[in-house]
Amino acid sequence: MTPTLSLVKQLIRRDLGLRYRFTSLGFLWSLAKPCAQIVLFYMVFEKLLGLRGGMTGLPETVNYGAFLAVGIITWGFLAGALLQGATAYLSHQHLITRAAFWIPALPISTAVSHWIHYLLAQAALVVILGLAGAHGWEPKLLWLVPISLAELGLAAALIWLLASLQVLARDTLQILEIALMVGFYASPIIYPVGMALGKLSTYHLSFLYLLNPLTPLLALRQQLLLVHETTGMGWIGVPHLFVGVAIVEIALLFALAIWVDRKVGPQIADRL
């Protein structure tokens, strides 16, 4: 194992250890949260409000509470990782100014540690939705693996970029908070993507909406977990082409993060 990979591994272990240090359940808390969310959404939207899929632009067979759980757990991972990772250099300035190492390991390890918790939450979600009959235990579920890796790539690229920018401009975190607020409603989390595309097509803005890399990834995850049989993108309404576009965008974000790091990296220790 190279020194860089060893460092990333140690940072991830430290982050995971500190998060649940002295707690009685440890990593089980990663499973408790999605389970509680699913039960809460089911009780509120299915039992209390009586909302079914057809009332929210979804098929009648899709439970709106389950739909919300898929989107909010995914968004929780991305938003939490970005907010913590954006300050990765500032919060570890004592390490950066005293030791020589590959400092991008700090934001990248933050992304991976959040992703590990996210995988546990998604595993619980898959099992619960499967037992509830929301999806079948079909080979198509294996597509969740590359989707999850793409989501990790998106988080890591953005965190790496934001951590560098935060050193240059301390307003970056405040701008990020506003961007996340906008991004929540600009992504298919509380509404189906087909509904947004239908409205935006009137103004010829569908293409712009689909350029959000999270949109096709989340839409595909929703389809895999909430639909038994699928042909194309079905009710999701996102062409498969845009899943590939999302991958290209993630690669470009990594390229941008590397370029910014090369420009800013030598100055980080001095600016801290």
C-alpha positions in Angstrom: 0.0 0.0 0.0 1.3 3.4 -1.0 1.9 6.1 1.7 -1.0 8.1 0.3 -3.5 5.3 0.4 -2.3 4.4 3.9 -2.8 8.0 5.0 -6.4 8.0 3.6 -7.2 4.8 5.3 -5.9 6.1 8.6 -7.9 9.3 8.3 -11.1 7.3 7.4 -10.6 5.0 10.4 -10.1 8.0 12.7 -13.2 9.8 11.4 -15.3 6.6 11.8 -13.9 6.0 15.2 -14.5 9.5 16.5 -18.1 9.7 15.1 -19.4 6.9 17.3 -16.8 7.0 20.1 -18.3 6.2 23.5 -21.7 5.4 22.0 -23.4 2.1 23.0 -24.7 1.2 19.5 -21.7 2.3 17.4 -22.2 1.8 13.7 -25.7 0.6 14.3 -26.7 4.3 14.5 -26.0 4.4 10.8 -28.8 1.9 10.3 -31.1 3.4 12.9 -31.5 6.7 11.1 -32.8 5.4 7.8 -35.0 2.9 9.5 -36.6 5.7 11.6 -37.0 7.9 8.5 -38.8 5.2 6.5 -41.2 4.4 9.4 -41.8 8.2 9.9 -42.4 8.9 6.3 -44.7 5.9 6.0 -46.8 6.9 9.0 -47.1 10.6 8.1 -47.6 10.4 4.3 -49.3 7.0 4.0 -51.4 6.7 7.2 -51.9 10.2 8.4 -52.1 12.2 5.2 -53.1 9.3 2.9 -50.8 10.3 0.1 -50.3 7.8 -2.6 -48.1 7.9 -5.7 -50.9 9.0 -8.0 -51.5 12.1 -6.0 -47.9 13.3 -6.3 -47.2 12.5 -9.9 -45.9 9.0 -9.2 -47.5 5.7 -10.2 -50.3 4.5 -7.9 -48.2 1.5 -6.8 -45.3 3.8 -5.5 -45.5 4.8 -1.9 -44.7 8.5 -1.6 -43.0 8.0 1.8 -40.6 5.4 0.3 -40.0 7.8 -2.6 -39.0 10.5 -0.1 -36.8 8.2 1.9 -34.7 7.3 -1.2 -34.2 10.9 -2.1 -33.6 12.3 1.3 -31.1 9.7 2.4 -29.1 10.3 -0.8 -29.3 14.1 -0.3 -28.3 13.8 3.3 -25.1 12.0 2.3 -24.1 14.6 -0.3 -25.0 17.6 1.8 -23.4 16.3 5.0 -20.2 15.3 3.1 -19.9 18.7 1.4 -20.5 20.8 4.5 -17.9 18.9 6.5 -15.5 18.4 3.6 -15.5 22.1 2.6 -13.6 22.9 5.8 -11.3 19.9 5.7 -8.2 22.1 5.3 -9.2 24.7 7.8 -10.2 22.1 10.5 -6.8 20.3 10.0 -4.6 23.3 9.7 -2.5 22.0 12.7 -1.6 18.9 10.6 -1.0 20.8 7.3 1.3 23.4 8.9 3.4 20.9 10.8 3.8 17.9 8.6 4.5 17.2 4.9 1.9 15.0 3.2 -0.5 14.9 0.3 -3.2 17.2 1.8 -6.0 16.3 -0.6 -6.2 13.1 1.4 -8.1 15.2 4.0 -11.1 16.1 1.8 -11.1 12.8 0.0 -11.1 10.8 3.3 -14.1 12.9 4.5 -16.0 11.9 1.4 -15.2 8.2 1.8 -16.1 8.1 5.5 -19.5 9.8 4.8 -20.0 7.3 1.9 -19.4 4.3 4.1 -22.2 5.5 6.4 -24.3 6.2 3.4 -23.8 2.6 2.1 -25.0 1.2 5.4 -28.1 3.4 5.3 -28.7 2.4 1.7 -28.3 -1.3 2.5 -31.0 -0.9 5.3 -33.2 1.0 2.8 -32.9 -1.7 0.1 -33.8 -4.5 2.6 -36.7 -2.6 4.2 -38.2 -1.6 0.8 -37.7 -5.2 -0.5 -39.5 -6.7 2.5 -42.3 -4.2 2.0 -42.7 -5.2 -1.6 -41.5 -1.9 -3.1 -39.1 -3.7 -5.4 -38.3 -7.3 -6.4 -35.0 -9.0 -5.6 -33.8 -8.8 -9.2 -30.3 -8.7 -10.8 -31.0 -5.0 -11.8 -30.3 -4.1 -8.1 -26.6 -4.6 -8.9 -26.8 -1.3 -10.8 -26.9 0.3 -7.3 -23.2 -0.4 -7.0 -21.9 1.7 -9.9 -24.5 4.4 -9.0 -23.1 4.5 -5.4 -19.6 4.8 -6.8 -20.6 7.6 -9.1 -22.2 9.4 -6.1 -19.0 9.0 -4.2 -17.1 10.4 -7.1 -19.4 13.4 -7.2 -19.0 14.1 -3.5 -15.2 13.6 -3.5 -14.7 15.9 -6.5 -16.8 18.7 -5.1 -15.3 18.4 -1.6 -11.8 18.5 -3.0 -12.6 21.6 -5.0 -14.5 23.3 -2.2 -11.8 22.7 0.4 -9.3 24.5 -1.8 -11.7 27.4 -2.5 -12.5 27.7 1.2 -8.8 28.5 1.9 -8.8 31.2 -0.8 -12.2 32.7 0.1 -13.7 32.2 3.5 -17.2 33.0 2.2 -17.2 29.7 0.3 -19.0 27.8 3.1 -21.8 30.4 3.3 -22.2 30.2 -0.5 -22.3 26.4 -0.3 -25.1 26.5 2.3 -27.3 28.6 -0.1 -26.3 26.4 -3.0 -27.4 23.3 -1.1 -30.7 24.9 -0.3 -31.3 25.6 -4.0 -30.0 22.2 -5.0 -32.4 20.4 -2.7 -35.4 21.8 -4.7 -33.5 21.6 -8.0 -33.1 17.8 -7.6 -35.9 15.1 -7.8 -36.1 14.5 -4.0 -39.6 15.6 -3.0 -41.1 15.4 -6.5 -40.7 13.0 -9.4 -38.3 14.1 -12.1 -41.0 13.5 -14.8 -43.1 16.2 -13.2 -40.2 18.8 -13.4 -39.4 17.8 -17.0 -43.0 18.3 -18.0 -43.1 21.8 -16.6 -39.7 22.8 -17.8 -40.2 21.5 -21.3 -42.6 24.3 -21.9 -39.8 26.8 -21.4 -37.2 24.5 -23.1 -35.2 24.2 -19.9 -35.4 20.4 -19.5 -31.8 20.0 -20.8 -30.5 22.4 -18.3 -32.3 20.6 -15.4 -30.8 17.3 -16.5 -27.3 18.7 -16.4 -27.5 18.5 -12.7 -25.4 15.2 -12.3 -27.4 14.2 -9.2 -30.7 14.2 -11.2 -30.1 11.1 -13.5 -28.3 9.2 -10.7 -31.0 9.7 -8.2 -33.8 9.1 -10.7 -32.2 5.8 -11.7 -31.8 4.8 -8.0 -35.5 5.6 -7.5 -36.4 3.5 -10.5 -34.4 0.5 -9.3 -35.8 0.6 -5.7 -39.4 1.5 -6.4 -40.4 -0.1 -9.7 -40.7 -3.9 -10.2 -40.5 -4.0 -14.0 -38.9 -1.3 -16.1 -38.5 -0.6 -19.8 -36.1 2.3 -20.5 -36.5 4.9 -17.9 -40.3 4.5 -17.7 -42.0 7.0 -15.4 -38.7 8.4 -14.3 -38.5 10.2 -17.6 -34.7 10.6 -17.8 -33.0 9.3 -21.0 -30.1 6.9 -20.2 -27.8 9.3 -22.1 -27.9 11.7 -19.2 -26.5 9.0 -16.8 -23.4 9.0 -19.1 -23.4 12.8 -19.1 -23.4 12.7 -15.3 -20.3 10.5 -15.3 -18.6 12.8 -17.7 -19.5 15.8 -15.5 -18.0 14.1 -12.5 -14.8 13.4 -14.4 -14.6 17.1 -15.4 -15.2 18.1 -11.8 -12.2 15.9 -10.8 -10.1 17.6 -13.5 -11.1 21.0 -12.2 -10.4 20.0 -8.6 -6.9 18.8 -9.7 -6.2 22.0 -11.6 -7.3 24.2 -8.7 -5.2 22.1 -6.3 -2.1 22.5 -8.4 -2.7 26.3 -8.4 -3.6 26.7 -4.8 -1.9 23.7 -3.1 1.5 25.3 -2.6 -0.2 28.3 -1.0 -2.5 26.5 1.4 0.0 26.1 4.3 0.9 29.8 4.1 -2.7 30.9 3.9 -3.7 28.8 6.9 
